Amino acid sequence: MAVRKRKKILRYTIISGCLVAVITSGVWFATYRHYNAKLIDERAAYEEQLKDKDEVLQRYMDQSQTAYVLVTSKLAGEAITAEDVTVEKLPKFSSPDNLISESKAIVGKYLKIDAMPGTAVTTEMVRDKARLDASERKEETEYIKLPLRLTKKDVVDIRIVFPNGEDYIVVGKKSLEDVDLANQYTFFNDNEEEAQLLQAALVDAYINNAELYMKQYVEPELQPEPVVNYVPNLDVLGVIKDDPFIIDQAKWSLAEKLRKELEKRLKAIQDENKIRVGAQAPSGSGVIQRKAEQGAAAEAAKVDDSQSVNGIIDKTNQAPVDSSADRTSTGVTNNEAATDDSLLKGE
């Protein structure tokens, strides 16, 4: 009996242990599945958020621009070499619009400010010269004849031509900051000496019928700066010699003699023969004739609107253009111009 009872107790114990193990395993498995499913959902939501952010970031990164970034520390006034910078792509949304993107715009230039490694260099941070001239100022002109194709990034010489054809350089190799062709304005920087020469040239334009004009450079990087050979009037020469901002006085030692000789040659020109060279084409010249012919052709091309229907011109009732009449009218114009010239000469 005792043995049978012990066996029975052992059996119940084993069954109870198995039931407890099964129940515990079931609860643990259910809990695991529940939390695992929750983790999977959270991970999927997180990955979806990352995907959305990656798409937004990629859109910004696709809109990138080339930039030159310093790899060494540089002080203001130091020259930038090719070893001082590296090329990187920076996103537009977090970068300034005036980043330098070409090597020729940074290599050989000078920093205006101190800069640390990792600094993206902009156009406002560099200049062509190591130091500013103490007398450098912003210049604005409206009395200089400008080329028709002039742009604000051109490099030019400012020249003056006198009525006898003598042509001089007033200011050489000047980089323009801005241009307003419609109003004939130009903007650039100049120093004290250049400002004095420009004012003297303007006086010559008023008094001696001289013409100031600009000439563009073809390849300014390859063409050296010319020697300024314009000599201002004696009063301006006196101001230049006493100006403390103008250090190089040696080149003006013979200027007074040169100016006196120029004024002698200008006085030798009779008043009726003084013309502003370049202000307009000479009377009766090939340019005038070509403009007259082009004007006549333009007038002949104009047709009365009453002779067109829906934009289609009826040429059946039009008289042919008589080219001989154009030649005759051109000849009359030239004869009138010749008559005017003879009147000026007193003939």
Phi, psi and omega in degrees: 000315182297322180293318180296322181293319179296320179297320181295317180296319179297321180296315180296324180295315180296318181295317180298318179297320179295319179297316180298318179297319180295315181295316179298317179297320180295316178297316180298317181295319179295317178297317179299314180298321181296309181290327178294318177297321178296318179296320179298317179296317180295320179295319179297318179294319180296316178296325177294320177296317178298320180297317179297317180293324177296321179295317179296314180297322181294325178297320177290320182291329178295329178271066183254166178220153181285139179218151175256121185245135180291139176251353178227159176286138179228143177262158178301133180094351179277146179283147179260125178256172180295332180282347183275348186229159174225152182269131178223161175257122180243142179293140183294327186293340182241016183236148176292156183284340185259032175295143177283129184240001180232142184295325182292343180273356182230322182289126182091355177273172183239139180285141176275335185227166172290143182219144181260162175302143182091358180278125174281125188273132177252168182295333181281352183267351184234160175213168184284328183253153182293318182229150175282140171294139182300334182259007184292132180221167175275131183248143177229126182233150175220011184248012182250132178289127186256145173297150183294329183260023182290138176235166187286349179256009181285157173248131190224160164256143172257121187238164177225135178238131182266165182302336178273005176093354178292130187236129184229154174270124179269310178225130185253142172048070182250127178275127181278141176268324180199159182218138171236090185295326183299322181254005178062036176263143170227151182228130179199173177260143175215166178257184185298317181296315180295323178296318178297318180294321179296318179294320178296321179294324177295320176298317177298325178296323179283313189277317188253015179057035177279161180238125175266135180209164179250149175231130182277150173278149177279306177227087185298333179291333183260342185260127183286164178288132183282168176275127178286121184243008176284136179246119181285177181290168188297327180293316179292325176300321178296321178294318180298318182294333181262359184278120181290340180285338182265104187277318184280090182266344186298323185289348180263007184295323180260004186295324182298317179295318180296321181293319179298320179294320178297316181294329174297315181294324179289323179292335180290343179278127178292150185301322182289343179263358179282115179234155177271100186297128177091349180291324175205161182292146178300142180299131179079006182284171179299327179295316179298315180298318181295318178297322179295318179295319178294323178294319178296320179294323179293320179294320180294332182283343180284130182237144180298138182295336181293342181266006180241144178234119182055037177083357179261121186275130175272107184267002185289329183260011181268139177282145178294151179282127180270105181294332180295327178296321178296317180297322180295315181297323178295320179296322178297318180300316180294321179295321179295319179297319179296321179297319179298317180297319181293326177295320179297327181276356178083017181274000000 
